[in-house]
């Protein structure tokens, strides 16, 4: 079992100097009047991904065997077609053309951002806060902050589908059953039964001040029907990643150190890494712009009372000036 997010030494070397070092500055180059618009992350198999809220706008992939760089639009066709010259950009390029292509990328990203419909960032809902938290507690982190966010969309790299089924399947079923039983007992209170299941992807990996691994699940306050199940999803994260700490600790350390080397995390970030392995996984449920008039708070607490594994810290994100306010926790 791995947490494969680090890049190859050769790709890191290219990114550490011109012209590819400009790729690491894409969020700043495309900021305009909002410097939270784009978020760049490292991914497995020598890839960079540029997020605009909940939408992946661009994937940049390095082929170590050919020393070629390729771009692909990980977005809807409407986004892709909105950018002049984007079809020329989205292909594989030899090193001799890298300087030219790097200059083309901001044009594509700015055009795609301007085309955006309301579902990914501009509506200031979940996607908006995904970017905001990732950047505020990631590349813009300062010592003294409770969280150091080191990655988003955190998911294990399974050797194959069978291994995923063996490890994650029982955990998923355990918490699906709890939710489904509540819905069957009182669908008016808990909602109608549905085929949806809890996922093995965590919104954020973060490091706590004591070297603990934080698994952060984000919900927007308008999504009241899902908030009540946030504790169960947090329990999934705690159990899944808690079982694999021995296997993924070195991978997480490698990712953090590589991000520091590339300037994607502050230099002090590596000081939060434990000397040996991570000892604990702490799940955190974040509610962005909570709706205090909703009964989801009572339902959330009821689930935590019925299932002690669903007891977790609940953090409210209220506004740009007071990003984190811890208001409720069941320990």
Secondary structure by P-SEA (a helix, b strand, c coil): ccccccccaaaaaaaacccccccccccccccccccccccccccccbbbbbbccccccbbbbbbccccbbbbbccccccccccccccccccccccccaaaaaaaaaaaaaaaaaaaccccccccccaaaaaaaaaaaccccccccccccccccccccccccaaaaaaacaaaaaaaaaaaaaaaaaccccccccccbbbbccccccccccccbbbbbbbbcccccccccaaaaaaaaaaaaaaacccccaaaaaaaaaaaaaacccccccccccccccccbbbbbbbbcccccccaaaaaaaaaaaaccccbbbbbbbcccccccccccccc
